[in-house]
Amino acid sequence: MNDQALLEQALQAAQASVPLELASTPWGLEPWCDAVVRLPLAGGRSVAFAVEVRRTVDRLETLHGLQQQARGLAQPPLLVAPYLSQTMAQACRALGLNFIDAAGNAHIDVPGCLVFVSGQRRPKQAQALPPHGVWGTANGLRVVFALLTQPGLVRQTQRDMAAQAGVALGSVGKTLRELQQMGHLSAGDAARRRLLARPALMQQWAQHYHVALRHKLQPQRYAVGAGRHWQDMALQPGQAVWGAEVAVQRMDGYLQPAEATIYSWMARTPFIVQQRLRPDAAGEVEVLDAFWPFSAQGGDPRLAPALLVYADLLASRDDRNWEAAARLWEQLQHADDQA
């Protein structure tokens, strides 16, 4: 089912509770530009919604990212998906996100209309689709991350890109073709090549990182040795960097970290011996393999790249981290505008 067919099916399913109608089709690549849907109200008035169609909505961080993207819209947002579970529907209501799905579930909250329908069964033809293409592979995500975090890399050779992303040469060519098809990469010769709609690309990467890449980085929790705290740990440049809560705290001082996330280039056993860590599923320290070369680190050599910090905060179930992610997203956008 393509996006247009999904939108039409969701609009039809919504008619039982709210008379939405399609007003216009896609007009841009940025988020919330997939369509305009109109809701007629009493007295001849109407409300126009900016639409975002998503094939899969089953993670809270996806909703949080969409909420951030919707800030500043001139029109209220309307999320359209194949199916939202009761948990996701309640989360949308809590976040103030209007939505409809192909099962007839809906949340609309605008002046003159308040609708909340949840618990409708998922229709057989509305099965959530897994991420596809570049978003469904670890190598694709590695390449996009390298392009987003290393200025000028997009204009270098594919061999250079493969080296900086840590992937085979063939993965680079495939990823570039898909980015161009999605409208995120300009056409023409390499010297003039550039990324397009970068904020949308960053959001997509952040939302798919936990689905297709993070679990392959050997994430494991540890406890520090007796009489010590993770704050006593000293990470050496070129060996490891702080991520998530610790990184964002050191970036702007906003968050008081409750746990530590570390990305390490060292082999795991020597690293945990060096840092005096022991495996503990409830430990306050999480260690993962760093997936980008230290030579491409840039910025503060003690901290993970801001886009990765944002992605980890976005995946948290902690409201404090969501607030920190929102602040960091503003910084990311500002830095991107200045690039």
C-alpha positions in Angstrom: 0.0 0.0 0.0 1.5 3.4 -1.0 1.1 6.6 1.0 -1.8 7.9 -1.1 -3.7 4.7 -0.8 -3.1 4.6 2.9 -4.3 8.2 3.3 -7.5 7.4 1.4 -8.2 4.3 3.4 -7.7 6.2 6.7 -9.9 9.0 5.6 -12.6 6.6 4.7 -12.3 4.8 8.0 -12.5 8.1 9.9 -15.8 9.0 8.4 -17.6 7.1 11.2 -16.4 9.6 13.8 -15.2 12.7 12.0 -16.0 14.0 8.4 -12.4 14.7 7.2 -11.8 15.3 3.5 -8.7 15.5 1.3 -8.0 19.1 0.2 -4.6 18.8 -1.5 -1.8 16.4 -2.3 1.9 16.4 -1.4 3.8 19.7 -1.9 7.2 19.2 -0.4 9.8 16.8 1.1 9.8 18.3 4.6 7.8 16.7 7.4 4.0 17.4 7.5 3.9 18.2 3.8 2.2 14.9 2.6 -1.2 16.5 2.1 -3.8 18.9 3.5 -6.9 17.5 5.0 -9.9 19.6 5.8 -12.5 19.3 8.6 -15.8 21.2 8.0 -17.2 22.7 11.2 -20.4 24.4 12.2 -21.2 27.8 10.9 -19.4 27.3 7.6 -16.0 27.2 9.2 -13.3 24.6 8.6 -9.9 23.5 9.9 -7.1 22.5 7.6 -4.6 19.9 8.8 -1.0 19.5 7.7 -0.6 15.7 7.1 2.3 13.3 7.8 1.8 9.8 6.4 3.9 7.1 8.2 3.9 3.4 7.3 4.9 2.3 10.8 4.2 4.0 14.1 5.0 1.6 16.9 7.7 3.4 19.0 7.2 6.3 21.4 10.3 8.1 20.2 8.8 8.2 16.7 5.8 10.2 18.2 8.1 12.4 20.1 10.1 13.2 17.0 7.0 13.9 15.0 5.8 16.3 17.8 9.0 18.2 17.6 8.8 18.4 13.8 5.2 19.8 14.1 6.3 22.8 16.3 5.8 26.0 14.4 3.4 24.7 11.8 0.8 27.2 10.6 -1.8 24.4 10.6 -2.5 21.7 13.2 -0.8 18.4 12.4 -2.5 15.2 11.5 -0.6 11.9 11.6 -1.9 9.1 9.3 -0.8 5.5 9.8 -2.0 2.0 9.0 -2.7 1.3 12.7 -2.1 2.8 16.1 -2.3 0.6 19.2 -4.2 1.8 22.3 -0.8 2.7 23.8 0.2 4.7 20.8 -3.2 6.4 20.6 -3.0 7.4 24.3 0.5 8.7 23.7 -0.7 10.8 20.7 -3.4 12.3 22.9 -0.9 13.1 25.7 1.5 14.7 23.2 -1.3 16.7 21.4 -0.9 14.9 18.1 -4.0 14.5 16.0 -4.1 11.2 14.1 -6.3 8.8 12.1 -5.5 5.2 11.1 -6.9 2.7 8.6 -8.8 0.9 11.4 -10.9 3.9 12.3 -9.0 4.9 15.4 -8.7 8.7 15.7 -7.8 11.6 17.8 -8.8 15.1 16.7 -8.6 18.0 19.2 -9.2 21.4 17.6 -11.6 24.3 18.5 -15.0 23.0 17.6 -14.2 19.3 17.5 -13.0 16.8 20.0 -12.8 13.1 19.0 -11.0 10.2 20.5 -11.5 6.7 19.2 -9.1 3.9 20.3 -9.2 0.1 20.4 -10.5 -0.6 16.9 -9.0 -3.8 15.6 -6.2 -3.7 13.1 -7.5 -4.5 9.6 -5.7 -7.3 7.8 -4.6 -5.0 5.0 -3.2 -2.5 7.4 -0.3 -4.5 8.8 2.6 -2.2 9.8 5.4 -2.4 7.2 9.0 -2.8 8.4 11.5 -0.1 7.5 12.7 -0.5 3.9 15.7 0.5 1.8 18.2 2.7 3.5 16.3 2.8 6.7 16.1 -1.0 7.1 19.8 -1.7 7.0 22.7 -1.0 9.3 25.0 -0.1 6.5 22.5 2.3 5.0 22.2 4.1 8.4 26.0 4.2 8.7 26.4 5.9 5.4 23.6 8.5 6.0 25.2 9.2 9.5 28.6 9.8 7.9 27.1 12.1 5.3 25.1 14.1 7.9 28.0 14.5 10.4 31.0 15.0 8.2 30.8 18.3 6.2 31.9 17.9 2.6 31.9 14.1 2.6 28.9 14.1 0.2 31.1 15.6 -2.5 34.0 13.1 -2.1 34.4 9.8 -3.8 32.3 6.8 -2.9 35.5 5.1 -1.8 36.1 7.9 0.7 32.5 7.6 1.9 32.8 3.9 2.4 36.0 4.4 4.5 34.4 7.0 6.7 31.2 5.0 7.2 33.0 1.7 7.7 31.0 -0.1 5.0 31.6 -1.9 1.7 31.8 0.2 -1.4 28.6 -1.3 -2.8 26.6 -0.1 0.2 27.5 3.5 -0.6 26.3 3.5 -4.2 23.0 1.8 -3.2 22.4 4.4 -0.4 23.2 7.4 -2.7 20.7 6.1 -5.3 18.0 5.7 -2.7 18.7 9.1 -1.1 18.3 10.7 -4.6 15.1 8.8 -5.2 13.7 10.1 -1.8 14.7 13.6 -2.8 17.5 14.0 -0.2 20.4 14.1 -2.6 20.9 16.5 -5.5 21.6 15.2 -9.0 24.7 16.1 -11.0 28.4 15.5 -10.7 30.0 14.7 -7.3 31.7 18.1 -7.0 28.3 19.8 -6.8 26.4 17.1 -4.9 24.6 18.2 -1.7 22.1 16.8 0.8 18.5 18.2 0.5 15.9 18.6 3.2 18.5 17.8 5.9 16.3 18.3 9.0 13.9 15.7 7.7 16.8 13.4 6.9 18.2 13.8 10.4 14.8 13.0 12.0 14.4 9.9 9.8 17.9 8.7 10.8 17.3 9.4 14.5 14.0 7.4 14.5 15.4 4.4 12.6 18.8 4.2 14.4 17.3 2.1 17.2 15.4 -0.1 14.8 18.2 -1.2 12.4 21.6 -0.3 13.8 21.9 0.2 17.6 21.2 -3.4 18.5 24.2 -4.5 16.3 26.7 -2.4 18.4 26.8 -5.0 21.3 24.9 -2.8 23.8 25.5 -4.1 27.3 25.0 -2.7 30.8 27.6 -2.7 33.5 28.0 -1.7 37.1 31.1 0.1 38.4 33.4 -1.4 41.0 32.6 -1.1 44.7 33.2 2.3 46.1 33.2 4.0 42.7 30.6 5.9 40.6 30.5 6.2 36.8 31.3 9.9 37.3 34.7 8.7 38.4 35.4 7.2 35.0 38.0 8.9 32.8 37.5 8.3 29.1 40.6 8.8 26.9 40.1 10.5 23.5 40.4 8.0 20.7 39.2 5.2 23.0 35.7 6.1 24.0 33.2 9.0 24.2 30.2 9.9 26.3 26.7 9.7 24.8 23.1 10.4 25.6 22.5 12.0 29.1 26.1 12.6 30.0 26.9 14.1 26.6 23.9 16.5 26.5 24.6 17.6 30.1 28.2 18.5 29.1 26.9 20.3 26.0 24.5 22.7 27.7 24.3 21.8 31.4 20.5 21.3 31.2 20.2 17.7 32.3 21.3 15.9 35.5 22.4 12.5 34.2 20.9 9.4 35.9 22.9 6.9 33.9 25.8 6.8 31.5 26.0 5.8 27.9 29.5 5.1 26.4 30.5 4.5 22.8 33.9 2.8 22.6 36.4 2.1 19.9 38.4 -0.3 22.1 37.8 -4.0 22.2 35.2 -4.7 24.9 37.2 -6.8 27.3 40.2 -4.5 27.6 37.8 -1.5 28.0 35.8 -3.0 30.8 39.0 -4.1 32.6 40.5 -0.7 32.2 37.3 1.0 33.6 36.8 -1.6 36.3 33.2 -2.5 35.1 31.3 -5.7 35.6 28.3 -7.0 33.6 25.0 -6.1 35.3 21.7 -6.0 33.6 20.5 -3.3 36.0 23.8 -1.3 35.8 23.9 2.4 35.3 26.5 2.2 32.6 25.7 1.1 29.0 28.6 0.5 26.6 28.3 0.1 22.8 30.7 -0.2 20.0 31.5 3.1 18.3 30.4 2.8 14.6 32.1 5.9 13.2 35.9 6.4 12.9 37.5 8.6 15.6 39.2 10.5 12.7 35.8 11.7 11.7 34.8 12.7 15.3 34.9 16.5 15.0 33.6 18.7 17.8 34.3 17.8 21.4 36.6 14.6 21.3 35.0 13.5 24.6 31.4 13.4 23.4 29.5 11.5 20.7 28.2 13.4 17.7 25.2 15.5 18.6 22.9 13.7 16.1 23.6 10.4 17.9 23.1 12.0 21.3 19.7 13.2 20.1 18.8 9.8 18.8 19.5 8.1 22.1 17.6 10.8 24.1 14.7 10.4 21.7 14.4 6.7 22.4 14.3 7.2 26.2 11.0 6.8 28.1 12.1 9.5 30.5 10.3 12.9 30.1 13.5 14.7 31.2 15.4 13.2 28.3 12.6 14.2 25.8 12.9 17.8 27.0 16.6 17.6 26.6 16.2 16.1 23.1 13.9 19.0 22.2 16.5 21.5 23.3 19.3 19.7 21.4 17.1 19.5 18.3 16.9 23.3 18.2 20.7 23.4 18.4 21.1 20.9 15.7 18.8 22.8 13.4 20.6 26.1 14.1 24.0 24.5 13.5 22.7 23.0 10.2 21.4 26.4 9.1 24.9 27.9 9.7 26.7 25.0 7.8 
